[in-house]
Amino acid sequence: MILPATFTAELAQRFGERFATGAAVRDHHGRDESAFAPMPPDAVVFVESTEEVAALVRACAAHRVPLIAFGAGSSLEGQVLAARGGVCVDLSRMQRILAIHDKDLTASVEAGVTRLQLNAELKDKGLFFAVDPGANATLGGMVATRASGTNALRYGTMRENVLALTVVGAQGQVLRTARRAKKSAAGYDLTRLFIGSEGTLGIVTEVTVKLATQPEAIAAAICNFPSVDAAVRTTIAAIQVGVALARCELLDAAGVRAVNSYSKLALRETPLLLFEFHGSESALAEHAAAVQEIAHEHGGVDFVWARAPEERSRLWAARHNAYFAGLQLRPGCRSITTDVCVPISRLAECIEATREDLARASFPSMLIGHVGDGNFHVQMLIDPNAPAERDEAEVCNERLVHRALAMDGTCSGEHGVGLHKIDFLVAEHGPEAIEMMARIKQALDPLGILNPGKMLR
């Protein structure tokens, strides 16, 4: 869109060099880790306070200019793309850690603080922030997409780990959604309304999160399996007998091959599970022995322990880099990355049907997952110059989503909706629920300026 001259003059005067219209800056803010072509905004504003965000929102509302919030740009479903142009508000400079209440196990931070930044601050206090999506995402972005990751099995997702938010609404009003108390029965739960709303209802500028204490002992182990099915059934059996797993990650053979090449490891290139246990030394020994016995019953071999912090860090760094490792399987490719989540009792069935489907595809793929909570990801590596491959991948994605929904699952366990999964929401929630969501959007953003084109058609 063409920004009004009076509007651009107003922003240039207020923000100076932090109001940018250069092509390189705009292009950077018009792309994420999805396979969508770049959709740059018409301008980018680098804000440094809640008050500046509020002023920017008021200016955009007065001129009917779309506004898209941007953190680290690590989203996978096109959440930060400027589908209708407008202004991108970059919150990455809002990096103050406002307060750490170690006795209450809470911390309050600005939206641009990253999870690694927060954990570095907490390290000497014996605390950590447990939600770990892999990417060094900002806390504001993690709220917006309702992020989770490898630790969700034990510690929960952003939904369970956020206590309160400061949000700028679509008219520029500033509201705090809750206090720091661990629970409340006072009024509507506005905090949960904004978690996962992808910047369509308001712009998160401050976050208060729960913290966890560093466990007495941590141990990690890897175990190879003859098949993905055997690995998944091991996970299901371990959870059903009550083993307290902190993390349980699956890589298929292609994923292991990619990780070996990218991270210079020498793992056996068969499907594997990567476990992590937290707790006392005695509890670790008990639970690890139980998992090892279950794994052997399902054909698991090479149960290898990693107790030293550097060994564990190397394994988890390799897992977190699996997305980039996958890209190296087909140089020059783009990845269409998707995820679903199903009840754990249906996980093996869903994964096996998905693998059979992908085996017939003309492009390579890999499957990884946080299988302990029924969530898995598929990375489809397509030639960006072959439209037929993209169409084929989208058909595979559609079949996967409908397969998950038929099992009472969801179209996305953690990636979110963005531009990619809007059309699955009616099938998942029903038209009445979508109508309710549309009414909430209309009530909170009557001008439709907040991240338009996302979440709802």
MOLIN-V400932 format. One record per residue. N is the residue number from 1. PSI is psi in radians with two decimals (none if undefined). BURIAL is 1 if it has 24 or more other C-alpha atoms within 12 Angstrom, else 0. D_FIRST is the distance of its C-alpha to the first C-alpha in whole Angstrom. Layout:
n:N psi:PSI burial:BURIAL d_first:D_FIRST
n:N psi:PSI burial:BURIAL d_first:D_FIRST
This chain:
n:1 psi:2.82 burial:0 d_first:0
n:2 psi:2.05 burial:0 d_first:4
n:3 psi:2.40 burial:1 d_first:6
n:4 psi:2.46 burial:0 d_first:9
n:5 psi:-0.70 burial:0 d_first:12
n:6 psi:-0.60 burial:0 d_first:15
n:7 psi:-0.86 burial:1 d_first:13
n:8 psi:-0.64 burial:1 d_first:13
n:9 psi:-0.70 burial:0 d_first:16
n:10 psi:-0.77 burial:0 d_first:17
n:11 psi:-0.69 burial:1 d_first:16
n:12 psi:-0.68 burial:0 d_first:18
n:13 psi:-0.70 burial:0 d_first:21
n:14 psi:-0.73 burial:0 d_first:21
n:15 psi:-0.17 burial:0 d_first:21
n:16 psi:-2.27 burial:0 d_first:22
n:17 psi:-0.17 burial:0 d_first:22
n:18 psi:0.00 burial:1 d_first:20
n:19 psi:1.94 burial:1 d_first:17
n:20 psi:2.38 burial:1 d_first:16
n:21 psi:0.13 burial:1 d_first:13
n:22 psi:2.59 burial:0 d_first:15
n:23 psi:-0.70 burial:0 d_first:15
n:24 psi:-0.76 burial:0 d_first:18
n:25 psi:-0.76 burial:1 d_first:17
n:26 psi:-0.73 burial:1 d_first:13
n:27 psi:-0.73 burial:1 d_first:15
n:28 psi:-0.67 burial:1 d_first:18
n:29 psi:0.04 burial:1 d_first:16
n:30 psi:0.35 burial:1 d_first:14
n:31 psi:2.72 burial:1 d_first:18
n:32 psi:-2.71 burial:1 d_first:21
n:33 psi:0.17 burial:1 d_first:24
n:34 psi:3.04 burial:1 d_first:23
n:35 psi:0.08 burial:1 d_first:23
n:36 psi:2.57 burial:1 d_first:19
n:37 psi:2.63 burial:0 d_first:18
n:38 psi:2.46 burial:1 d_first:15
n:39 psi:1.45 burial:1 d_first:12
n:40 psi:2.57 burial:1 d_first:11
n:41 psi:3.01 burial:1 d_first:9
n:42 psi:-0.33 burial:1 d_first:7
n:43 psi:2.79 burial:1 d_first:10
n:44 psi:2.36 burial:1 d_first:14
n:45 psi:2.19 burial:1 d_first:16
n:46 psi:1.88 burial:1 d_first:20
n:47 psi:2.77 burial:1 d_first:22
n:48 psi:0.07 burial:1 d_first:26
n:49 psi:2.83 burial:1 d_first:27
n:50 psi:-0.69 burial:1 d_first:26
n:51 psi:-0.68 burial:0 d_first:26
n:52 psi:-0.67 burial:1 d_first:23
n:53 psi:-0.77 burial:1 d_first:21
n:54 psi:-0.74 burial:1 d_first:22
n:55 psi:-0.71 burial:1 d_first:21
n:56 psi:-0.75 burial:1 d_first:17
n:57 psi:-0.74 burial:1 d_first:17
n:58 psi:-0.68 burial:1 d_first:19
n:59 psi:-0.75 burial:1 d_first:16
n:60 psi:-0.69 burial:1 d_first:13
n:61 psi:-0.71 burial:1 d_first:15
n:62 psi:-0.53 burial:0 d_first:16
n:63 psi:0.12 burial:1 d_first:12
n:64 psi:0.74 burial:1 d_first:11
n:65 psi:2.23 burial:1 d_first:9
n:66 psi:2.64 burial:1 d_first:9
n:67 psi:2.21 burial:1 d_first:12
n:68 psi:2.17 burial:1 d_first:14
n:69 psi:2.50 burial:1 d_first:17
n:70 psi:2.29 burial:1 d_first:19
n:71 psi:-1.61 burial:1 d_first:23
n:72 psi:-0.16 burial:1 d_first:24
n:73 psi:0.44 burial:1 d_first:22
n:74 psi:0.16 burial:1 d_first:25
n:75 psi:2.75 burial:1 d_first:24
n:76 psi:-0.07 burial:1 d_first:25
n:77 psi:0.34 burial:1 d_first:23
n:78 psi:0.39 burial:1 d_first:19
n:79 psi:-0.57 burial:1 d_first:19
n:80 psi:0.09 burial:1 d_first:17
n:81 psi:2.43 burial:1 d_first:14
n:82 psi:1.35 burial:1 d_first:10
n:83 psi:-0.45 burial:1 d_first:10
n:84 psi:0.47 burial:1 d_first:7
n:85 psi:-2.77 burial:1 d_first:6
n:86 psi:-2.68 burial:1 d_first:7
n:87 psi:2.32 burial:1 d_first:10
n:88 psi:2.22 burial:1 d_first:13
n:89 psi:1.92 burial:1 d_first:16
n:90 psi:2.02 burial:1 d_first:19
n:91 psi:0.15 burial:1 d_first:22
n:92 psi:-0.30 burial:1 d_first:25
n:93 psi:-0.12 burial:1 d_first:26
n:94 psi:1.39 burial:1 d_first:28
n:95 psi:0.43 burial:1 d_first:31
n:96 psi:2.35 burial:1 d_first:34
n:97 psi:1.91 burial:1 d_first:36
n:98 psi:-0.68 burial:0 d_first:37
n:99 psi:2.48 burial:0 d_first:40
n:100 psi:2.01 burial:1 d_first:43
n:101 psi:1.47 burial:0 d_first:45
n:102 psi:-0.52 burial:0 d_first:47
n:103 psi:-0.48 burial:0 d_first:50
n:104 psi:-0.13 burial:0 d_first:47
n:105 psi:0.85 burial:1 d_first:46
n:106 psi:2.77 burial:1 d_first:42
n:107 psi:2.55 burial:1 d_first:40
n:108 psi:2.27 burial:1 d_first:37
n:109 psi:2.81 burial:1 d_first:34
n:110 psi:2.82 burial:1 d_first:30
n:111 psi:-0.41 burial:1 d_first:28
n:112 psi:-0.08 burial:1 d_first:27
n:113 psi:2.33 burial:1 d_first:31
n:114 psi:2.83 burial:1 d_first:32
n:115 psi:-0.64 burial:1 d_first:34
n:116 psi:-0.64 burial:1 d_first:36
n:117 psi:-0.80 burial:0 d_first:36
n:118 psi:-0.76 burial:1 d_first:37
n:119 psi:-0.54 burial:1 d_first:40
n:120 psi:-0.65 burial:0 d_first:41
n:121 psi:-0.53 burial:1 d_first:42
n:122 psi:-0.25 burial:1 d_first:44
n:123 psi:-0.81 burial:0 d_first:46
n:124 psi:-0.12 burial:0 d_first:49
n:125 psi:-0.01 burial:0 d_first:49
n:126 psi:0.38 burial:0 d_first:50
n:127 psi:2.87 burial:1 d_first:47
n:128 psi:2.75 burial:1 d_first:43
n:129 psi:2.15 burial:1 d_first:40
n:130 psi:-0.38 burial:1 d_first:41
n:131 psi:2.16 burial:1 d_first:37
n:132 psi:1.55 burial:1 d_first:37
n:133 psi:0.00 burial:1 d_first:34
n:134 psi:-1.11 burial:1 d_first:35
n:135 psi:2.65 burial:1 d_first:32
n:136 psi:1.17 burial:1 d_first:32
n:137 psi:2.80 burial:1 d_first:29
n:138 psi:2.68 burial:1 d_first:28
n:139 psi:-0.62 burial:1 d_first:30
n:140 psi:-0.75 burial:1 d_first:27
n:141 psi:-0.64 burial:1 d_first:25
n:142 psi:-0.61 burial:1 d_first:29
n:143 psi:-0.82 burial:1 d_first:28
n:144 psi:-0.63 burial:1 d_first:25
n:145 psi:0.06 burial:1 d_first:26
n:146 psi:0.92 burial:1 d_first:30
n:147 psi:2.77 burial:1 d_first:31
n:148 psi:-1.98 burial:1 d_first:35
n:149 psi:-2.75 burial:1 d_first:36
n:150 psi:-0.49 burial:1 d_first:40
n:151 psi:-0.03 burial:1 d_first:41
n:152 psi:-0.49 burial:1 d_first:40
n:153 psi:-0.70 burial:1 d_first:44
n:154 psi:-0.69 burial:1 d_first:46
n:155 psi:-0.15 burial:1 d_first:43
n:156 psi:3.13 burial:1 d_first:41
n:157 psi:-3.02 burial:1 d_first:37
n:158 psi:-0.55 burial:1 d_first:34
n:159 psi:-0.68 burial:1 d_first:35
n:160 psi:-0.23 burial:1 d_first:39
n:161 psi:0.06 burial:1 d_first:38
n:162 psi:2.24 burial:1 d_first:36
n:163 psi:-0.66 burial:1 d_first:38
n:164 psi:2.73 burial:1 d_first:35
n:165 psi:2.63 burial:1 d_first:31
n:166 psi:2.21 burial:1 d_first:30
n:167 psi:2.43 burial:1 d_first:26
n:168 psi:2.11 burial:1 d_first:24
n:169 psi:3.10 burial:1 d_first:23
n:170 psi:-0.24 burial:1 d_first:19
n:171 psi:0.10 burial:1 d_first:21
n:172 psi:0.12 burial:1 d_first:22
n:173 psi:2.55 burial:1 d_first:25
n:174 psi:2.21 burial:1 d_first:27
n:175 psi:2.59 burial:1 d_first:30
n:176 psi:2.23 burial:1 d_first:32
n:177 psi:-0.37 burial:1 d_first:33
n:178 psi:3.07 burial:1 d_first:37
n:179 psi:-3.01 burial:1 d_first:40
n:180 psi:-0.02 burial:1 d_first:41
n:181 psi:2.54 burial:0 d_first:44
n:182 psi:-0.33 burial:0 d_first:44
n:183 psi:2.77 burial:0 d_first:44
n:184 psi:2.51 burial:0 d_first:44
n:185 psi:0.45 burial:0 d_first:44
n:186 psi:1.78 burial:0 d_first:42
n:187 psi:-3.07 burial:0 d_first:40
n:188 psi:2.61 burial:0 d_first:37
n:189 psi:1.41 burial:0 d_first:36
n:190 psi:-0.54 burial:1 d_first:32
n:191 psi:-0.88 burial:1 d_first:33
n:192 psi:-0.44 burial:1 d_first:33
n:193 psi:-0.71 burial:1 d_first:30
n:194 psi:-0.44 burial:1 d_first:27
n:195 psi:2.12 burial:1 d_first:29
n:196 psi:0.07 burial:1 d_first:27
n:197 psi:-0.06 burial:1 d_first:24
n:198 psi:0.63 burial:1 d_first:22
n:199 psi:0.27 burial:1 d_first:20
n:200 psi:-0.23 burial:1 d_first:19
n:201 psi:-0.36 burial:1 d_first:22
n:202 psi:2.93 burial:1 d_first:22
n:203 psi:2.05 burial:1 d_first:22
n:204 psi:2.22 burial:1 d_first:25
n:205 psi:-0.40 burial:1 d_first:26
n:206 psi:2.58 burial:1 d_first:30
n:207 psi:2.32 burial:1 d_first:32
n:208 psi:2.15 burial:1 d_first:36
n:209 psi:2.77 burial:1 d_first:37
n:210 psi:2.59 burial:1 d_first:41
n:211 psi:2.76 burial:1 d_first:43
n:212 psi:2.68 burial:1 d_first:46
n:213 psi:2.52 burial:1 d_first:49
n:214 psi:2.26 burial:0 d_first:50
n:215 psi:2.69 burial:0 d_first:52
n:216 psi:-0.71 burial:0 d_first:56
n:217 psi:2.59 burial:0 d_first:55
n:218 psi:2.38 burial:1 d_first:53
n:219 psi:2.50 burial:1 d_first:54
n:220 psi:2.69 burial:1 d_first:52
n:221 psi:2.61 burial:1 d_first:53
n:222 psi:2.58 burial:1 d_first:52
n:223 psi:2.25 burial:1 d_first:54
n:224 psi:2.67 burial:1 d_first:53
n:225 psi:2.73 burial:1 d_first:54
n:226 psi:-0.34 burial:1 d_first:55
n:227 psi:2.81 burial:1 d_first:52
n:228 psi:-0.69 burial:1 d_first:48
n:229 psi:-0.74 burial:1 d_first:50
n:230 psi:-0.69 burial:1 d_first:53
n:231 psi:-0.76 burial:1 d_first:51
n:232 psi:-0.72 burial:1 d_first:49
n:233 psi:-0.54 burial:1 d_first:52
n:234 psi:-0.77 burial:1 d_first:53
n:235 psi:-0.84 burial:1 d_first:50
n:236 psi:-0.80 burial:1 d_first:51
n:237 psi:-0.70 burial:1 d_first:55
n:238 psi:-0.73 burial:1 d_first:54
n:239 psi:-0.69 burial:1 d_first:52
n:240 psi:-0.42 burial:0 d_first:54
n:241 psi:0.03 burial:0 d_first:57
n:242 psi:0.33 burial:0 d_first:56
n:243 psi:2.30 burial:1 d_first:55
n:244 psi:1.38 burial:1 d_first:53
n:245 psi:2.43 burial:1 d_first:50
n:246 psi:-0.73 burial:1 d_first:48
n:247 psi:2.56 burial:1 d_first:46
n:248 psi:1.87 burial:1 d_first:46
n:249 psi:2.44 burial:1 d_first:44
n:250 psi:2.39 burial:1 d_first:44
n:251 psi:2.33 burial:1 d_first:44
n:252 psi:3.13 burial:1 d_first:45
n:253 psi:-0.70 burial:1 d_first:46
n:254 psi:-0.67 burial:1 d_first:43
n:255 psi:-0.73 burial:1 d_first:42
n:256 psi:-0.73 burial:1 d_first:45
n:257 psi:-0.73 burial:1 d_first:45
n:258 psi:-0.76 burial:1 d_first:42
n:259 psi:-0.71 burial:1 d_first:42
n:260 psi:-0.81 burial:1 d_first:46
n:261 psi:-0.77 burial:0 d_first:44
n:262 psi:-0.70 burial:1 d_first:41
n:263 psi:0.15 burial:1 d_first:43
n:264 psi:0.86 burial:0 d_first:47
n:265 psi:3.03 burial:0 d_first:49
n:266 psi:0.81 burial:0 d_first:51
n:267 psi:2.57 burial:1 d_first:51
n:268 psi:2.28 burial:1 d_first:53
n:269 psi:1.09 burial:1 d_first:50
n:270 psi:2.92 burial:1 d_first:51
n:271 psi:2.47 burial:1 d_first:49
n:272 psi:2.76 burial:1 d_first:49
n:273 psi:2.42 burial:1 d_first:49
n:274 psi:1.96 burial:1 d_first:48
n:275 psi:2.68 burial:1 d_first:49
n:276 psi:2.43 burial:1 d_first:49
n:277 psi:2.39 burial:1 d_first:52
n:278 psi:2.50 burial:1 d_first:52
n:279 psi:-2.76 burial:1 d_first:55
n:280 psi:2.85 burial:0 d_first:58
n:281 psi:-0.72 burial:0 d_first:60
n:282 psi:-0.72 burial:0 d_first:62
n:283 psi:-0.70 burial:0 d_first:60
n:284 psi:-0.79 burial:1 d_first:58
n:285 psi:-0.73 burial:0 d_first:61
n:286 psi:-0.86 burial:0 d_first:62
n:287 psi:-0.65 burial:1 d_first:58
n:288 psi:-0.70 burial:1 d_first:58
n:289 psi:-0.68 burial:0 d_first:61
n:290 psi:-0.77 burial:1 d_first:60
n:291 psi:-0.70 burial:1 d_first:57
n:292 psi:-0.70 burial:1 d_first:59
n:293 psi:-0.76 burial:0 d_first:61
n:294 psi:-0.74 burial:1 d_first:59
n:295 psi:-0.76 burial:1 d_first:57
n:296 psi:-0.58 burial:1 d_first:60
n:297 psi:-0.45 burial:0 d_first:61
n:298 psi:0.34 burial:1 d_first:58
n:299 psi:0.21 burial:1 d_first:59
n:300 psi:2.46 burial:1 d_first:57
n:301 psi:2.91 burial:1 d_first:58
n:302 psi:0.86 burial:0 d_first:58
n:303 psi:1.75 burial:1 d_first:57
n:304 psi:2.29 burial:1 d_first:57
n:305 psi:2.59 burial:1 d_first:56
n:306 psi:1.75 burial:0 d_first:54
n:307 psi:-0.58 burial:1 d_first:55
n:308 psi:2.42 burial:0 d_first:55
n:309 psi:-0.68 burial:0 d_first:51
n:310 psi:-0.57 burial:0 d_first:50
n:311 psi:-0.80 burial:0 d_first:51
n:312 psi:-0.74 burial:1 d_first:49
n:313 psi:-0.68 burial:0 d_first:46
n:314 psi:-0.73 burial:0 d_first:46
n:315 psi:-0.78 burial:1 d_first:46
n:316 psi:-0.55 burial:1 d_first:43
n:317 psi:-0.71 burial:1 d_first:41
n:318 psi:-0.73 burial:1 d_first:42
n:319 psi:-0.77 burial:1 d_first:41
n:320 psi:-0.45 burial:1 d_first:38
n:321 psi:0.17 burial:1 d_first:37
n:322 psi:-0.61 burial:1 d_first:37
n:323 psi:-0.85 burial:1 d_first:34
n:324 psi:-0.56 burial:1 d_first:34
n:325 psi:-0.71 burial:1 d_first:37
n:326 psi:-0.64 burial:1 d_first:36
n:327 psi:-0.48 burial:1 d_first:34
n:328 psi:-0.22 burial:1 d_first:37
n:329 psi:-0.41 burial:1 d_first:39
n:330 psi:1.49 burial:0 d_first:36
n:331 psi:2.36 burial:0 d_first:35
n:332 psi:0.00 burial:0 d_first:32
n:333 psi:2.95 burial:1 d_first:31
n:334 psi:2.61 burial:1 d_first:28
n:335 psi:2.20 burial:1 d_first:29
n:336 psi:1.89 burial:1 d_first:28
n:337 psi:2.29 burial:1 d_first:29
n:338 psi:2.79 burial:1 d_first:30
n:339 psi:2.68 burial:1 d_first:33
n:340 psi:2.93 burial:1 d_first:35
n:341 psi:2.34 burial:1 d_first:37
n:342 psi:2.82 burial:1 d_first:41
n:343 psi:2.45 burial:1 d_first:44
n:344 psi:-0.46 burial:1 d_first:46
n:345 psi:-0.34 burial:1 d_first:49
n:346 psi:0.04 burial:1 d_first:46
n:347 psi:-0.84 burial:1 d_first:45
n:348 psi:-0.75 burial:1 d_first:47
n:349 psi:-0.75 burial:1 d_first:47
n:350 psi:-0.76 burial:1 d_first:43
n:351 psi:-0.75 burial:1 d_first:43
n:352 psi:-0.76 burial:1 d_first:46
n:353 psi:-0.64 burial:0 d_first:44
n:354 psi:-0.72 burial:1 d_first:41
n:355 psi:-0.70 burial:1 d_first:43
n:356 psi:-0.67 burial:0 d_first:45
n:357 psi:-0.82 burial:1 d_first:41
n:358 psi:-0.49 burial:1 d_first:40
n:359 psi:-0.41 burial:0 d_first:43
n:360 psi:-0.08 burial:0 d_first:42
n:361 psi:2.75 burial:1 d_first:39
n:362 psi:-0.06 burial:0 d_first:38
n:363 psi:2.73 burial:1 d_first:37
n:364 psi:2.77 burial:1 d_first:38
n:365 psi:2.90 burial:1 d_first:37
n:366 psi:2.70 burial:1 d_first:39
n:367 psi:2.21 burial:1 d_first:39
n:368 psi:2.87 burial:1 d_first:40
n:369 psi:2.73 burial:1 d_first:40
n:370 psi:1.20 burial:1 d_first:41
n:371 psi:-0.28 burial:1 d_first:43
n:372 psi:-0.45 burial:1 d_first:45
n:373 psi:0.34 burial:1 d_first:43
n:374 psi:0.20 burial:1 d_first:42
n:375 psi:2.23 burial:1 d_first:39
n:376 psi:2.81 burial:1 d_first:38
n:377 psi:2.55 burial:1 d_first:35
n:378 psi:2.28 burial:1 d_first:35
n:379 psi:1.95 burial:1 d_first:33
n:380 psi:2.07 burial:1 d_first:33
n:381 psi:1.82 burial:1 d_first:33
n:382 psi:2.72 burial:1 d_first:31
n:383 psi:2.07 burial:1 d_first:31
n:384 psi:-0.27 burial:0 d_first:27
n:385 psi:0.23 burial:0 d_first:28
n:386 psi:1.57 burial:0 d_first:30
n:387 psi:-0.55 burial:0 d_first:27
n:388 psi:-0.62 burial:0 d_first:31
n:389 psi:-0.72 burial:1 d_first:31
n:390 psi:-0.76 burial:1 d_first:28
n:391 psi:-0.73 burial:0 d_first:29
n:392 psi:-0.73 burial:1 d_first:32
n:393 psi:-0.70 burial:1 d_first:31
n:394 psi:-0.58 burial:1 d_first:29
n:395 psi:-0.71 burial:0 d_first:32
n:396 psi:-0.74 burial:1 d_first:34
n:397 psi:-0.74 burial:1 d_first:32
n:398 psi:-0.74 burial:1 d_first:32
n:399 psi:-0.69 burial:1 d_first:36
n:400 psi:-0.81 burial:1 d_first:36
n:401 psi:-0.82 burial:1 d_first:34
n:402 psi:-0.52 burial:1 d_first:36
n:403 psi:-0.77 burial:1 d_first:39
n:404 psi:-0.73 burial:1 d_first:38
n:405 psi:-0.64 burial:1 d_first:37
n:406 psi:-0.36 burial:0 d_first:41
n:407 psi:0.26 burial:1 d_first:42
n:408 psi:0.59 burial:0 d_first:41
n:409 psi:-2.81 burial:1 d_first:38
n:410 psi:2.70 burial:1 d_first:35
n:411 psi:-0.28 burial:1 d_first:32
n:412 psi:2.14 burial:1 d_first:31
n:413 psi:-0.53 burial:1 d_first:34
n:414 psi:-0.31 burial:1 d_first:31
n:415 psi:-0.52 burial:1 d_first:28
n:416 psi:-2.95 burial:1 d_first:26
n:417 psi:-1.02 burial:1 d_first:24
n:418 psi:-2.39 burial:1 d_first:20
n:419 psi:-0.31 burial:1 d_first:19
n:420 psi:-0.51 burial:1 d_first:22
n:421 psi:0.29 burial:1 d_first:25
n:422 psi:-0.77 burial:1 d_first:23
n:423 psi:-0.11 burial:1 d_first:25
n:424 psi:-0.17 burial:1 d_first:28
n:425 psi:-0.64 burial:1 d_first:28
n:426 psi:-0.75 burial:1 d_first:30
n:427 psi:-0.60 burial:1 d_first:33
n:428 psi:-0.78 burial:1 d_first:33
n:429 psi:-0.39 burial:0 d_first:33
n:430 psi:2.66 burial:0 d_first:33
n:431 psi:-0.56 burial:0 d_first:31
n:432 psi:-0.74 burial:0 d_first:33
n:433 psi:-0.67 burial:0 d_first:32
n:434 psi:-0.66 burial:0 d_first:28
n:435 psi:-0.69 burial:0 d_first:28
n:436 psi:-0.76 burial:0 d_first:30
n:437 psi:-0.72 burial:1 d_first:27
n:438 psi:-0.64 burial:1 d_first:24
n:439 psi:-0.65 burial:0 d_first:26
n:440 psi:-0.79 burial:0 d_first:26
n:441 psi:-0.80 burial:1 d_first:22
n:442 psi:-0.67 burial:0 d_first:22
n:443 psi:-0.72 burial:0 d_first:25
n:444 psi:-0.44 burial:1 d_first:23
n:445 psi:1.20 burial:1 d_first:20
n:446 psi:-0.44 burial:0 d_first:20
n:447 psi:-0.17 burial:1 d_first:16
n:448 psi:0.63 burial:1 d_first:15
n:449 psi:-0.25 burial:1 d_first:13
n:450 psi:1.91 burial:1 d_first:15
n:451 psi:0.98 burial:1 d_first:14
n:452 psi:2.63 burial:1 d_first:13
n:453 psi:-0.03 burial:1 d_first:14
n:454 psi:2.72 burial:1 d_first:17
n:455 psi:-0.89 burial:1 d_first:21
n:456 psi:2.49 burial:1 d_first:21
n:457 psi:none burial:0 d_first:19
